[in-house]
Structures are given as C-alpha cells and as structure tokens.
Amino acid sequence: MKMPVKLRKLLKTYSLDAYIVPKNDEFFSEYAFPNRLKTISNFSGSAGFSIITNKANYLFVDGRYLIQSKIESGKKFNIIEIPYTYPKDILDYNKHKKIGYDPKLFTSSTLERYFGNKYQLIPIKKNLVDLIFLEKQKKEAPFFKIDDKIAGETVASKIDRLSKIVKKNKSDNIFVSAPENVAWLLNIRGKDNPNSPIPNARLIMDKRKNIFFFSNLNKIKNIKNKINYKKIKFYSFNEFYSILLKLDSLSFTIDKLTCSIFYQSLIGSKYKINNFEDPLYHLKSIKNDTEIDNMKKCHFSILYNELPFLKQKMNFLYENFEQLIFYDLNVCTANPHYSTDGSHEFIKDYPDPENKITLIEKTDLSDVTNFRGDSSLEKRKMFAVGSSYVWNDIDSFWCFDLDEFFNESLLKKVDYIFENFDDANSIDVDHYVFLKNTDTIFVDNQSDTWKFYSRIARHRPGNVYGHCTLSRDCPRTYKILDEYCYHFAWVGDSRVKSKINHYTQPPTGHANNIPLYGKWTEEVWNKFEEIEDNLSADSVYGYPNMHPGTDKGLKKYAGEYPDYLNLTQLLEDLNNE
C-alpha cells in the first residue's frame, strides 16, 4: 500500500499536517467515482473516511465495517469507530494544526462534526489523491425523462410550489444541491449510480422561476427537449460561477447538509445566504395519488439456472416492479460459477429501457460479514449483498424465489397495507408447494397450504435482509389470507435431483435429515406415482409425518394458477432440462 506514502510527500508540498480522504464523491454518493478512499486505503466499504498525517494513517468507519476494515486496511491504518470517536478526539492540535481537504467533497456541517473549531481547515482546489492516481472516467449514460403522468404532477406545478416556499423564506433564489431533489423536481432520472436512478446534476431557480440546470452536457440529449417547461436552460458545471454573477438578486437559500463548501463559498461571495433545509425534501415526502398508486417495489432473486421460470415470470416482474435484482452464482459446488442454462444471458439480454435490472455477478462472498437469515451461509451472504443494491426510494422489498409465483392482485393488497398501516413492516402469504407435478401439493395442519416465512417487507434504507426471515428482520407481520404463493420447488426431474443431492449433504442443507440419502431418487422420486397415496413418513424433503392421515402430507390440487403462467410450457421446459 504505497498510496499513503505518496500522499504524505504532498503534505510537505502544500504545508499541511494532515489530509482528509472521504468515501463520497462531489454529489455525496456512497457509490463514488473515483473511489478515492479505496485507492488510498484499500477499504471497499460504502461509508467512511481516512486521515493521512505526517506520521500515521487513520481510517474512520462505523460499526458495520469494523471487521472488514481491519482485514482490508488494518496493517497500514489505525481503525477508528465512529460516532464514538472523531478526529477531534485523537488528533493533537499542536501536531496537526493545518488539515487540508477537497471543498467539493465536504459540507460545513460535516467538518464541524469531525473537527469542531480547533483546527485550521484548509481547502485545496486540486484533490491530492487525484494528483497521485486518477481513475479512468466511466462511460457516460444519458439522463432520461419520466412521463408527468407517472410522476403524478407536472414540472411547472412542482416549480410553482417550490417558488412559493422560497419567497416565504424571504429568498430570491434557491440552489438545489442534492441530485435526488433535482430528479424529483424535473421528473428526470439518470444512471450515474449503480443502485439508484439519480442524475448527477444541480440547479438554481431564481425569483422569476427561471431554471439554470448544471450537469455534464453529454448527458442531456434525451431530456433537453422533453422537459415540459420553457424557462429552463442547460449549462456545464464549469459555467456555474459565470451564471451566478448574472443573477439579479440579493439572497440565496441553500441546504447546509447537502451543499458542499465549494458551492457555499461561491454563492456566499456574492449573496446573502439563508440556511434552510431544502424545501423539496418536504414537498416530495407527501405523495400524490399517482405516487401512492405506484408504490415502488423491488424484487430480489437468486438466479442460478432458473431459465424455465424466467421465461414465465420475467415479463410480469418487469411490468409490476420498479427494481429487479438478480444474484447469479451457484454456491453448491467447490468452484462457484454462473448459470449454465442461459439464465445469465437471458437477464443480460432482456430489454431494459427503464433501467430496472441489476445483475450481481459477484463471485467472492468471503468479505461479507454482516448477514441475516436461516438458510445456508452462502445464500444469507448473497441476500446481504443484494440488500446493498436496493434503491433508497423503494417502498417494499420482495424476496420471492424465481420458482415462486403470485397473482397481480397481491401487489395491490400489499400496497394498501403499507400505505394504511404504519406498523406494518412485513407481510406473510401462505404457499402452495407443488411436488413432482402441478396437481400435487404439500399440506400442513389439515389446511391446503404450507406455512412459509415472510417474503415481503417494508423497505428501510440500509437494512440487511435475510432469506425467509423478513418477519424477524422486520417485526409486526401482517397476513393476507386470500392470496397465495405458487411454489414449484420440487417440480422437474433434473432440478429436484440436483437439489436433493445438495440438501441431503450435512451440515449445509436444510433437508439434511432425510434418511434416504443416496437412495432418495430411486426409492421416492422414481416411484412417486406408486407411493403417492401412501407416502411414507420421513421420505420427502426431510419433513416428518409426510403422509395423509397425519397433520402433514400430500393432497391433490384443483385450484387456479396465476393467469400469466403457462403450466404446459413450464412443465415441458422443466422436464427437458
């Protein structure tokens, strides 16, 4: 790790005692590019910052990343846990009086929290890490417009409401520094962040409701003529100060929590600053009828070799969910690998004009330390990784496997519960679990369904989800009695045989108590039709008393199925795998 040594040499050049390197970029995104903190420290977590002094390296992280940071950076860095300890608690003022920082990467409130008023905090225009190593710029993706009908309100209406609040606060202008608020105000989205459709952009609105939009001009080609608002002009970030000088105004509203010191200084050099919370946070928090009717849902699934189900389910998922996350990895072998049946390619090639699909192709789960759930360790880790990809504005998280189907009506009922019951954190739905074919189901306690864990939860940003445990991860479970999950876990010859081969190998499988290990295919699966009416206990999937006449067994199913499901084709594809 040579980077701290190189940076330490620059401290002398700029007459500094220390330099701060945060994780965030200038838009305060945790998915920073370039990732300067990783460059300098090798730490790959989503939050934290480093301080390089003349003689020591410090890495500040919260409790989520203590173990990870010690593994990745502990040999060269002193690991400090925040918020229990801040730089002001450990840096000797006499030795670390002059501390440099990039003013585009910090707000004044952040620096106050870290350092108080003791130190000389010196803004350095050139980022010192970039002087040592500058990552190649990623390919730029253009912004895109969402229809006003989907947003539930026109751009002109939103601007009018914002203008009234700014005037009430006795300001002539407002600087909207948070990209997510720019997105909401103008009904636009972007692909600048891997886990959220936020465009890296900022804007000024003056007292006449003129909009000055600042971004990378290569990204605006798809929105320039589609934003239905005549009083908007587009500029590069480099033109910010020249536009600032032309405004006929006296005062500016900024948000101290999202406006960087760089922009605060530029605005403060000409205008009186009124520090208010950005009013857009309040405006967008109150959902209109259209937004309420379109609660944002994320569907997460482990992908490995699920092509027959993808063909049946994908169109339905894309139509009804705002975000789709797939984790493709077979962890049931000594050498984990991607899907071999075309599932991987199916997702990659699936048309995604609305930027809904995230395909996680991570193969190394060894660095995952914070996970939840009851399933195999590898599956729990995959869910933990998937949790970090959920957009912040998602309302509900759905963790149905790809062999689990449900009706469209379930979506509306879940939305209703989450909209009307504040204490609703997770939702249960009973399963029809099919065995061998589509007309034989497991039954439990003399009912027609099999009781399964929660699959649906109210999304909380930063939450780590576990497979099959949403009711415990998100307490206060509601149950929808007239909806079902149609679960084809044990249908399809090759699929079932591979599953039972894995699940009956202790201690990893949750069916490791099957006494017929090594004989299950021969003694049970191949003779299913012969023993169906008198299935012996302990013979299927490891559940005891699995036969008619007890509280658990099999039953013929004659009910309905989701209307988008082609059973004939599904069975054909499953049996031909």
N, C-alpha and C positions, 0 to 999 in steps of 0.2 A: 504494500500500500504506500506508494510514493507521493500521492497527491498532497497529503498534509505537509510534507517536507517542501514541496514546490510552493505551496501557498504560504508557508512560513517565510520564505525568501521575499515574497511580495509584501509582507507586513513591513519589512525594513524599507522597501522602496516607497511605500505610502506613509511611513512614520506612524504605524499602528501597533498597538499592543495585542490586538485580537481582531478576528473577523468572524461574522455570523453567516452560516450557510443554512437556509431553511429548506424544507421539502417542497413547499408550494412554488408555483410559478407566479408570474405577474398578474394572473387572473385569479389567484388564490385557489387554484385547483389542486387536489391531492394527487391527480394523475399528471404530474408536472412534466413538461418538456421544455428544456432539458432537465433531467433529474440530477440536479447538482449535488444533492445530499448523498445519493448513492455513489456518484462519481468521487466524492471526497472521502466517504467513509465506508463504502460497500454495503451500507444498510439499505434494505429494499422495502421496508415497511411504508405504509401510506401516510404517516404523520411523524413529525419530529424535527429537530434542528441540531446543528453542530456549531461549536465554537472552537476555533483554532487559535491558540495563544502562542506566544514565543517559545513556550516550553512544554505545552500539554495540548491534548485533543480531548474535547468533551462532546458526548452525544446525549442529547436530552430526548427521552421518549416517555410515553405514558405506559401504564401497567400492561397493556395489551402486547407490547413489543419487548418487554424486558429480556425474555429468554432468547427471542430471535436476534435482538441487537447484540447480546453477549456472544452468540455464536458467530454472527457475521462480522462484528466490529470490535469485539471485546479485547482482542490482542493489542490493538493500537489506540483504542479510545476508552476513556473513563465513562461508564454508562451511568446516567443520572435519571432518576424517575421524577417526572412532573405529573401533577402540580405540587408535589410535596417539596420539591427543591427547584429553585430558579437560578439563573446565572448570578443575580444579585446576592444570592445566599452563599456563593462559593468563590466568586472572583474577587481577589484582593484589589481594592481600588488603587492602591499605590503602585501595583504592578500592571494593572490592566485599565489604565485611565482612558486611553483612546481606543475605542472599539468601532471598527468600520462595518458598513452594511450597504446592501443594494437598496436604494429607496423605493424601487418599484416592487419589492418583494415583502414590504412590511407596512402595516398601518401604525399610526402613532399610539393607538391603544395597546397594540401588541408589545411594542418596545417598552412602554410604560410598565406593563405587567412583568416583563422579563427583567428590566434593569432599574426600575424606579427613576430617581433623578440624580443618582450618584455619579454616573459616568459621562464622559464626552463621547456621544454617539455621532459618528462622522459619516455622512452619506458619500459613497463612492460611485460616481456615474458609471464606470465600467465594472461589470461583475468580475471579481478576481478569479473565480473558478473558470469562467469562460475564457479568460486570458491564458489559462493553462491548458484547458481542454474544452472544445466546443463540439457538441454532438451535431451530426448532420440533420438538417431540417427534414421533418416528415413530409410526406406528400399531402398537399392541401386539399381538403374536401370542401366543396361549396356549401354555403348555407341554403336552407330550403324553407319555403313558406307553408304554414298550415292554414287551411281554409278558416275564414272567420266563423263559418257555421259550426265547425268543430270546436273552436275556441269559445263560442257562445257569446262573443262580443267583438265589435269592430275595433280596429286600431284607433280610429278617430274618437270613439266613445271612451276608450281607456285613457287616451291623451287628455281629453277634456276633463275627466275625473281627476287625473294627476295634477293638471294645471290648477284646478280649484284648491287643492290641498296646499300646493306650493305658495300660492297667493295668500292663503290663510296664514301660512307660516312666515309671511312678510319677506319672501324671497322673490327675486326676479327670474332666477334660473335654477335649474337643478342638474347636477351631474349624476347620472346613473352609472355607477362604477361596477355593480355586480352583474356579470353576464347573464345569469339566470333571470334577472329582472328585465333586462333588455329583451330577452326571448319572449317573456310574457307580454310585455307592452306592445311589441310589434308583431306578435304572432308568428315568430320565426324560430327555427331550430338549427342546430349545427352538428358536426361530427368531430369536434375538436377534442372531446373527452371520450375515452373508451366506454364509460359506464353511464353516461348522461348526455342527452341531446342538446347540450348547451353550446351556443356560438360564442367564441371569444370576441366580444365586441363591447363597446361602451357608447354612451350618447350624452349629449347635452340637449335639454329643452329650454328655450328662452321664454320670456314673458308673453310673446306673441304665439306661442305653441309651435314655433319652428323646431324641427328636429335635426341635429347635427350628429350623424352616425359615423363612428370611428371603428375601423377594422382593417384587416388585410383585404385590399381591394380585389384580389384574385378570387375571393370567396363570395362576392355579392352578385355575380352574374345571374343567378337563379332567383334573386329576390328583388333586384333593383326596380323592376317594372311591375312587380306583383304586390308590393305593399300598397294597399289602397289608402294612401294618404299623400296629398300633393305637397305638403310643406316639409319634405324630408330631403336632405342632401347627404351624400356619401363622401367620406374622407379617409385618408390613411391615418394611422396613429401619429405619424411624424408631423401632421398638419394641425395637431391639437392646439398647440400654443398660438399659432397664427390665427386660428378661428377664435380663440379665447380673446385675443386683442381686439377683434372686430365687434364684439358684443356691446350693445348699448344698454348697459345695466349697472347696478350698484352692488347687488348681493347674490350669493350662491348658497344653495342647500347642498351639502354633501353628507354622506354617511361615514362617520368616523370609523366604523367597524369594517367597511369594505373598500374605502378609498385609500389608496396607497399614499405614503408620504410624498412620493414623487408628484402625483397629481394634486395632492393637497397643497404642496408648495407652489406649484404653477398657478393654481386658482387663487391662493392666498396672496400672491404677489400683486394682484390687480383688484381683487374683490373682497368685500366683507364676507366672511364665511359663517353660515348658520349651521351648526352641527345638529342635525336631526337624524333619526332613523329614516332610511329610505321609505317613503310612503307606499311604495309598490309592494313591500312585504305585507302590509295590512290589506291593500286592495286585492291582491291575488289570493290571500288566505280565505276570503269569503267567496265561496264557489257559487257560480251562477247555475241555473237549472241544467244547462247543457253539460257543464263540467261535472255536476252531480250525477247526471245520467251516464257519464262516461268516466267512471272511476278507473284509474289506471291500475292495471293488473299485470303482474309479472309471473310467468310460468317457467319453472326451473325443472330440468330433467337431466338425468344421466343417460347418455346417448348410446352406449356401446351395443352395436349390432341390433338396431331396432327398426330396420327398414320397413318390414311389413306394417308396423304400427305408424311409422312416419307417413307412409303413403295414405293411410286412412285419416290421420289426425291433423296433419300439418296445416291444411287449408283452414280448418276450423280454428286452430290455435292462432294463426296469423290474423284472422278476421276479428277475433274477440279479445286478444291480449295486446297490450302496448309494448311489452318487452318479453322476449323469448330467450332464455339462457340454456345452452346445452353444454354439458361437460362430457367430452368423448375420451374415454380411457377404460381399457379392460385391466382391472387390478386383480383379477382372479388367476393370473399366471405369474411365473417367476420373472418374466420380462414384459411389463405392461406395454400395451400397444393400442393404436386406434382401431376403430371399427374395420372389419374386413369384408362386410357385406354391402358396402356402398352407402351406409348411413352418413359417414363423414362427408362424402362428396355430395350427397343429397342436400345436406344443410348448406354447404358452401355454395352450391349452385342454385339454391332456392331464391327466387326473385324477392328482393327486399327493398322496395322503393321508399319505405317509411323508416328505414334504419332501425328495425326492431330486434334483429337477431344478433346475439352474441354467442360465438362458438369458442369455448375454452379448450385450448389444445395443450394444456399443461401436463407434463408427464412426471414431474418430480413433486411429490407431496411431502417430502421429508421436512420442509421448513414450516409446515403448518402446525402451529402449537395451540391455537385457540379453536376448539371444535366442540360440537354437541351431538347428542343422539344416542340411539341404542344399537344401530346396525354396525356392520363391520367398520373397523378403524378407517380403512381407506375410503369407504363411502361417506363416513362422517367428515373426513377431511375435504372430500370433493364438495360436499354441501357448504362447508365453511368457506372454501374458495369462491364458490358460486354466490354466496351471500354478499361478498365484497363487490360484485358486479351489478347489484340491484340499484337502479336509479333512485335518487333521493325522493323524487316526486311520485314514486309508485305508492299506491294506496293499499294493495293487498298482494300477498306472496302466496303462490300456489305451487306445491311441490309434488304434484301427481307424477308418477312414473309414466313413461310412454305407453305402457300396456294397460293403463287405467283411463277409461273414457267416462264422460259425463255429459248430461244434456245442457243445452244452451240456457234453459230455464234456471239452472243452478247459479249461473253468473248473476242474473238479476236479483235472486234472493240473497246471495252473499252481499251484493252491493247495498241492498236495502238494510240488512242487519248492521253493516259497518257505518252506514250513513245515519242510522236512527238510534243506535245503542252505543254510547261512549265506552261502556265497559266491555264491549265485545272485542276480544283480542284473538280468538281462534274459533274455527268452526269445524264441527265433526259431520261427516257424511258416511253412512254405512256402505259396505261393499257387497256386491255380488261377485264372489270369487269363483271363476269357472275352472273346471278340471277336465282335461282330455278333449272336451268339445264345448260347444256353445249352449248346450242344453242340460248340463250337469253342474251343480253348484255346491260348494260347502255351505252348511248351515250351522248355526250356533244358538244354543239355548232355545231350541224349538222355533226360532224365527227363520225367515228366509234369507237373512243376511249374515255376513261375517263382520264382527266388530273390528274396526281398524282405528289406528291413531289418526289425529287431526292431520289434514293435508292443506289447510288454508289458514293464513294468519294475517292480521293487520300488520302492514309493514312499518317498522321503526328504523329509520336510517342508522346504520352502524350495527344492527342486530346480526348475530351469527345464528343461522338456522341449522337444525339437525334433522336428519331423515326420520320421519314417523313420530316426531316428538313435539310438534308445534303446540299442542295443548299444554305441555310442560314448559316449553320455552316462552309461550305467550299465554299465561293463565287466564281463566274465565272463558270456558268453552261453551259456545252455543251449538245446538244441534239442529239440522234441518231434516225433518222426519220423512218428507215426501220426495226426497231426492236421493240418488244412489250413484256410486261409482261402479262401473262395469270393468272388472279386473280380470284380465286374461293371462294371469301369471303362469298358469300351468296348462297352456294350450300350445300345441306344436311339438312334434317329436324331438327334433334336434335341440330346440330351445330348452325343453324340460329336461332332457337327458344331460345337457351341459350344466344346467342349474343344479340338479340333484347331485351331480358329480362333485361340484364345488361345495354345496351347502352341507354335505354329509362328511366333510373332512374337518374334524375338530382341530382347533377350537374356533375357527373363523366363521363357520356357518351358523345361522340361526335355526337350522334344522339338523344340528349335529347329533341329535338323539335318535335318529332313525335307526332301528336295529338291523335293517336290511341293507346296510351299506355294502355296496359291491354286488348286491342281488336285486336292488330295487327295480331296475329296468325290466329284468327278467320275470320277477315274481309279482310285480304290481302293474307296472305300466303296460307291458305287452299282454297281460291277461285282464286288462281293465274291464272289458265287456263281460267276461265270465264272472268277475267278483263284484261288479258294480252294485248289485242288490244286497250284498252281504260282505261289505268291505271290512276287513279285519282291523282291529284296533292297532294303533302304532304303525300303520303301514304307509300312510301318506303324509309327507311333509313334516313328520315328527310330532304331529298333534295326537294326544291320547284320545281314546274313545271315539275314533273317527268312523262310526258306522251307525246306520239307522237303529232306532230304539234306545239311543242314549241322548245326551244333551248336545252331542256334536256328531255330524255325519254328512251324508250326501242327499241331494234332492234334485228332482227334475225341475228345470226352469222353463216356464212357458210365458214369461213376461215380455215386455218390449225392450228395445235397444235404442241408443241414440240414432236419430234419423240420418245422420251423415255417415254412419258406419255401414260398410258393405261387408256383411258377415261371410258371404260366399267367397269373395275375393280374399278376405283376411285369412280364412282357414286354408285356402289354396296356397297362399304365399307362405304361411307358417309351416305347413306340411311339406313344402318344397324346398325349405331352407337347406 
